[in-house]
Amino acid sequence: MTVSWSGSAPTEGPGAHASRADEHIDGNALAGSLREVFAVDVTVASGRCVGCGRVDTVAGLVLYTQAPGLVARCPGCDGVVLRLVRGPDRAWLDLRGVTALEIPLRP
């Protein structure tokens, strides 16, 4: 399976996803999928949205599952922060919507 994100997603106006508020769940639903990629619970990590500068945890993101994979958006500006697509033997993680992730580690 080959997955490619060439180009950018179609631009939609502010609030374009507001009418689909019942189609999403919170970012906590990413825990199991991200646990397979990372050795820590990444939902407690915080990051800054590239679009609006909002700082939030991964758990605070708005998650859409109807795409070919998982798409997490910023609750402040609705910008795409994270995309995760899984194949039978690999995963693709796109974090271009976050400037950095701060991941708390146990001592």
C-alpha positions in Angstrom: 0.0 0.0 0.0 1.4 3.4 -1.0 0.1 6.6 0.5 1.0 10.0 -0.8 0.0 13.5 0.3 1.1 15.5 -2.7 0.0 19.1 -2.7 -2.3 20.5 -0.1 -5.9 19.8 0.9 -8.6 22.1 -0.6 -9.0 25.3 1.3 -12.3 25.8 3.0 -13.6 28.9 4.7 -13.7 29.5 8.5 -16.2 27.3 10.2 -16.4 24.9 7.3 -16.2 22.0 9.6 -18.6 23.5 12.2 -21.6 21.8 10.7 -19.9 18.4 11.1 -19.3 18.8 14.8 -21.1 15.5 15.4 -18.7 13.6 13.1 -15.6 13.9 15.3 -14.3 12.5 18.6 -11.5 13.9 20.7 -7.8 13.3 20.3 -7.7 10.7 23.1 -8.9 8.2 20.5 -5.3 8.4 18.9 -3.7 6.8 22.0 -3.8 3.2 20.8 -2.6 4.0 17.3 0.2 6.4 18.4 1.3 3.9 21.1 2.3 1.5 18.3 4.5 4.2 16.9 5.8 5.8 20.1 6.9 4.2 23.3 5.1 6.8 25.5 1.5 8.1 25.6 1.8 10.9 23.1 -1.7 12.2 23.9 -0.3 14.1 26.9 2.3 15.8 24.7 1.7 19.4 23.9 2.4 21.3 20.7 1.9 24.6 19.0 -0.4 24.8 16.0 1.4 26.2 12.9 -1.8 27.9 11.8 -2.8 29.9 14.8 -0.1 29.4 17.5 -2.5 27.7 19.9 -0.7 25.3 22.4 -2.7 22.2 23.3 -2.2 18.6 24.1 -2.7 15.9 21.4 -5.7 14.8 23.5 -7.2 18.2 23.0 -7.2 17.9 19.2 -10.4 17.3 17.2 -10.1 13.9 15.5 -11.8 12.9 12.3 -11.8 9.2 11.3 -13.7 9.3 8.0 -10.6 10.0 5.9 -8.2 7.3 4.8 -6.6 7.4 8.2 -6.9 9.7 11.2 -6.9 13.5 10.8 -6.5 15.6 13.9 -7.4 19.3 13.7 -6.6 22.3 15.9 -9.7 23.2 18.0 -8.7 26.9 17.6 -8.4 27.4 13.9 -9.5 24.0 12.4 -6.1 23.6 10.7 -4.7 20.0 10.2 -2.2 19.3 12.9 -1.6 15.6 12.5 -2.4 12.8 10.0 -1.8 9.1 10.7 -2.3 6.4 8.1 -1.7 2.7 8.8 -0.9 0.0 6.4 -0.5 -3.7 7.1 3.1 -3.4 8.1 3.9 0.3 8.5 2.4 3.7 9.5 2.8 7.2 8.0 2.7 10.1 10.5 2.5 13.7 9.2 3.1 16.3 11.9 3.6 19.3 9.6 0.8 21.2 11.3 2.6 21.4 14.6 5.9 23.3 15.2 7.1 20.8 17.8 5.8 18.2 20.3 6.8 18.5 23.9 6.6 15.0 25.3 6.8 14.5 29.1 9.1 11.6 30.0 9.1 9.7 33.2 12.3 10.1 35.3 
